[in-house]
């Protein structure tokens, strides 16, 4: 039943609804003040006092403060702890507790491999402009240095990368940066960058640097293509000349070796022949000293035989008469050669045949001379 309905009980101000006249405002305020004073003084109806609730509130606040200090560090992370703004400790993986509001924590992923890419124009050693694009793979080696030593580690990494790359490219030619020494440029840049990061105590470890692209600017690309084409032509001509040299030089060396061997053989032949002639002469001298007359005739006959062997015509003087016998040995030799080529006679048979013809011709001439004398 509502308080303002007829026949109800007391109104909310503590008065009787059946009473005549409006409620007393002063009395209602007085009763409300008494209730509040009873709660503050612990008296009255036996409710809890403020002094009894204060320790409980402090315990609750202390429990909340303690729970706020509990945290867990993942296996791939490290947490740098600062106590009142000063480095205190580095927490590794596991469950830890630090007093809140006194310690501040910064968690860093140390095993996570990060990557940073950059691209820029720079000057080479031979005063050419090249555009280089690279990527840097790195991770955090020291969480303490990464958080405390440098205000902006990533920004410092970018600036150090640009400085190291320009230093290495500035000491390398254009051809080396673009093609022949790209791997060496990447390794040298990584080493130089790591030295700079260690100098700044950045806590960053460079894992690898990859040169993704290296080319001349588009403004000079056509001229550089002409240079590359000329270099390729040069290499082609050099290779052709080398191939020709590889074919000619061994052949010339073989020919020279053959001539040396022939000269050595001719030398051995001449020396051996000379030594044989000398030995023969010594032996002939010995025989001549034993029988001079016989040896002289023998030498004469050998000389005549050698001379006659080279002659193709022989004139034979007969013992009587003024007629001379002409023997055409060249014709006889040709006939003998023809017969021999046909396989009709051997060399010994040919000699016998020629000798018989000569003897027969001599006999006919002799008979003819005798018949003329008889007349």
Secondary structure, 3 states (H helix, E strand, C coil): CCCCCCCCCECCCCCECCCCCCCCHHHHHHHHHHHHHHHHHCCCCCCCCHHHHHHHHHHHHHHHHHHHCEEEECCCEEEEEEECCEEEEEECCEEEECCCCCEEEEEEECCCCEEEEEEEEEECCCCCEEEEEEEEEEEECCHHHHHHCCCCHHHHHHHHHHHHHHHHHHCCCHHHHHHHCHHHHHHHHHHHHHHHHHHCCCCEEEEEEEEEEEEECHHHHHHHHHHHHHHHHHHHHHHHHHHHHHHHHHHHHHHHHHHHHHHHHHHHHHHHHHHHHHHHHHHHHHHHHHCHHHHHHHHHHHHHHHHHHCCCEEEEECCCCCCEEEEEHHHHHHHHHHHHHCCCCCHHHHHHHHHHHHHHHHHHHHHHHHHHHHC
